[in-house]
Structure formats: C-alpha cells, structure tokens
C-alpha cells in the first residue's frame, strides 16, 4: 500500500493529470492495434502533446538498427511497449517459432536501447499466456513460475515472460525503471475477430447501449459481456502534414469532441 504524502504516492497522483503528460515524450509501440488504440485515446484525454505511435512499416522492431533509429528519432521519456505478434490457437500452432522469436527480440532490443537512451520509464505488456497450464482460478502473480504454460501458447508466453526477467535484472544492475503489466483477457471494439487468427471463437451477439453497439464473441462460459470502450469505435487515423509528421486521432464514431493533436516525429 502506498502511503499518502510519500514521494511515490505523489508521483502516482501526478501521472493521472494533464500537467504530467503535456510535456512528456511518449512512445507507444503497437499503437495501431486493439489495446494500443485505446491507450492513444487515454493519452489524448490526458492532453499528451508528444505521442509517437509508429507502425512496422516505419520501424521493424525485430531489427536492432531500426530500434536504435526509433529511439534516436523520438527521444522518448516514456515507452509503452504493446507491439506483439500474436494470434489465437490456430496461429500459435502454425507459427510457434516466429511468435517466440519476434516477441522476444522486440522486447529485448527495446529495453536495451531504452536503457542506453536514458528512458525514464519503460512499460512492458505481458500476457496471461505466461501463466502455468493448471494455474488455479482466480490467477495470482505468485503462481506465475509454478509450472509450464499451456503447450500451444508456451512459445509466445515464455518469450513475453522472459522480458519480466530482463526488466528485473536491469533494475537490479542499472536501476532501470521498468514495469511489467499482466492483463487479463481483453476483447471489444477494434479487436481481431477473424475466425482463423482471433483469440476467441464461437457465436456472437450484439451488446451495447445508446452510445452504440459492438458485436462480441460468445464462447463457453462467456455468455455476455461489455465491450471495452463506449460506442462503435474507429481505428486510429493518421493525418499527414507538410513537414512529414502525422497526427493520430482515434475517436468514437459520432463523437464531436475536438481531438487534441498527437504529434509524430518526422519519420512516423
């Protein structure tokens, strides 16, 4: 528990305010993806003015030189690493080697180059696939190392879990400020519902409210749920400028709220 009035508590409180984010340079990898697009919306709401969300066409994060160039071009204070090569059961069976390699090297390169570049905070997204196959429900972090993951997801899950070890080692040796987040399963608008590569398969139903509806999968015990976000949402849109920069404006359809500018580096 964080004590009120402590330095840590003050930092946590400040991080939820526009004053904290306005001057920060934030790199979000995977910003065009499902979770990343929602993160961009939250940063926009916090009035972040220097948010960079490159795509794989801009920088291939599996290549060391590309990661170095990204850090040099963006000069971020904060890195939120969400980019991943991921899929459902079918995709994991077809490409286990690729999923292991790409997710491992993306994280390893980014963490190392972030350390060398003096990044103040690195946020690494983990995966529930890292947990052992027979983890008791509800999951607890103490169970993370108590067994081997489900075999189909193991290459992906172990690659992501190894990045937790890297961050812990970097904190111990270099004092690097890296955190590792383990989300639960996610679904909602802008997720991948392709039958061949999505995480959840089964029939679907429409759920929502007056702000909009979203067709979400229903499978097994998951009979009804709320979609992440409100309304029917678009993927992030990028607007080009004459100087080569792009603004990212992910917003709900029908929203008339003026979007703040999320300015990219010239290479984005």
N, C-alpha and C positions, 0 to 999 in steps of 0.2 A: 504494500500500500504506500502511495506517495504522500508524504506529509505536506499539508498546506503551508505555504510560505517558504518551502525549500526551493533551492535552485532548480531542481528537476521539475517540481510542480509548476514553477513559473514558466519554464520552457514549454511544458506541455500546454499550458493555458495560452501562451502566446502563439503557438503553432496553429491554433484554430482561429486566428484573427487575420483579416486582410492586411493589417500592418506588417505582420510577419512575412507574408508571401509576396507582397508587391515588389520588393527589391531582390528577391531570390531568383537565381537562375536554376530552373528545374528541368532535368532531362527525364522524359518518360519513354522508356522503350516499350514497344507493343501498344502504342497509343491508338492505333487504328483497330485494335482488337476489341473483344467484348468488354472485358474489365477495364482495359485502358481507356476506352471511350468514355466510360462513366467517371474514371479518375479525372480526365480532362475537364469534364463538366464541373466536378467539385472544385478543381483549381480555378476554373473560370469564376465560379461563385465566390471564391475567396479573393478575387481580383488579382490573381497572379499575372504579372505582365511579361514575364520572360520564361515561357514554357516551350520546350522543344520536343517534338514528337516525330522523329524520323521514321521512315519505313525501311524495309530491307533493300529497296531499290536505291535508297540514299546511302546506307551503310550496312554492309553484311557483317553482322556481329559475330559470325563464326571466324572472321578473318582478323588477325591481330592488328594489322596495319589500318584496317577500317575502324576498329575501336579506338586506336590512337588518334586517328584523324577526327573522329567524332568528339573525343574529349578536348582536342585542341581547338576545334571549331566552336563548340558550345560553351566550354569553360563552366561547367555546372557547379553549383554549390550543393545541390541535392540530386541524387539519382534514384529513380523509382524503376526498378528493373522488372518488367512484366512480360517482355517478349519471350516466346517459347514456341517450340514445335510440338504440337500436342494434338491428340485425337482420341477417339473412342476405342473400344475393344478391337474393332477391325483394324484400325490404323496402327494400334500398338502391336498387333500380331504381324502386320505386314512390314513395318519399318522399325523394329526394336533397336537395331544398331544406329540408325540415323537419329532416332529420338534420344538415345543415350549421348551420342557424340555432340549433336548440335546444342542441346540444352546444357551440357557440361561445359563446353568450350565458350559458349556465350557468357555464362556466368563467371567463369574463371578469368577470361580476358577483361570483362567489365570491372570486376572487383579489383584486379591488379592495377589496371590503368586508372581507375578512380583513386586508388591509394596513391599512386605516383603523381596524380594531378592535384592532390590536396582536397579532394571532395570532402565536404563537412559531414554529410550523412548519406549512407547507401541503404536503400530499402530493397531487399530481395524477396520476391514472392515465392513461397514454397508450394507444396501440393499435398493434398490428403492422400495421394498415391504413395507417399513415402512411408506411411504407417504399415506395420506388420499386417499380414493377411488376416489374422484372427484377433485383431485388436478389439477389446470389449467396448461396447457402446454404452454411454457416450465416450468418444475418444478423449484421451487426456495426453498432454505432451509427455508425461512421464513414460508413456508406452511406446514412444517413437522408435526406440532402439531395442525393443523386446521381441524381435523376430524379423523374418524376411517378408518383404511386401508380396502382395498378390502377383503371381508369376507373370501375368500378361502386362501389368503396369510396372514391373520391377525396374527395367532399364531406365524408364523416364523418372520414376520415383527416386531411385538411388542417385541418379545424376543430380537431381534437384537437392536431395538431402546432403550430398557431398558439399554443396555450396554453403550449407549451415556450418559444416566443419571448417571450411575455409574462412568464413567470417569470424568464427570463434578464435581460430588461430591468428588471424590478422589483428583482432582486438588484443589478444594476449601479447603478441610480439611488437606490433606497430602502434597500438592504441587506436586502431581504425574504427570509426563509429559506423558499424554495420548492423542492421537488424534483419531478422528473418521472420516473415509472417506466414502462418499456416491457415489458409482459408478453408471453410467448409465447401461443399459442392455449391456451385453457382449456376444460375440459369436466368433467362429473361430476354427482353428485347435486345437485339443485336448479337445474340449467341448464335452458334452454329447448330442448325437443326438438320443438316444433311444426313440422310439415312446411312450413308457409308462411313462418315467420319465424326459424327456428333457423339457426345458423351452419353446422352440419354435417348433410348429408343422406346417406341410404343405409340399408342394412340394419343391424340391431343384434344384439348378442349380450350375454349376461349374464356379467359378470365380477365377481369379489369373493373373499371369504374367509369364514371362520367368523363374522366380525363382521357380515356382511351382504353383499348383492349389489346391484349397480346396473346397469340396462340402459343401455349407452352406444352411440353410433353407430359404425359401421364404414364407412369410405369410402376408396376409393383405396388408398394405401399404409398407411393406418391400419387394421391388422387386429386389433389387440388392445391394450388399454391399461388402466391403473389409474385408477379414478375418483378425483377429488380428495376427500380426506377419508376417513373409515373408516365403514363401515356405511351403512345406508339412513337418510338424514337428513331432518329436517323443516325447513320454512321457519321463520324467526324468529317467535316467538309473543309477543304483547304483552298484558300483564295491566294492566287499569285499576285505579287507586286513587282513593279519595275526593277527594284533592286535585287530581285531574286528571292526575297523572303516570302514566307507563307503565314497566313493566319489560320488557326484552327477554331472552328465554331460548331462544336457538337451541341445540338439543342433538340428539345422535344418538338415534334411536328405541331404546328399551330401555335407555338409559343411566340409571343410578340415582345418578350423581354429583350432589350437590346443586349447583344453579346459583346463582352469585353474582348480585346484583342490579345490573342496568344501568339506572340511574335516568334518566328523561327529564325535560325541562323541562315546566312546566305546559301549554304549548301543544302538546306532542307526543302 
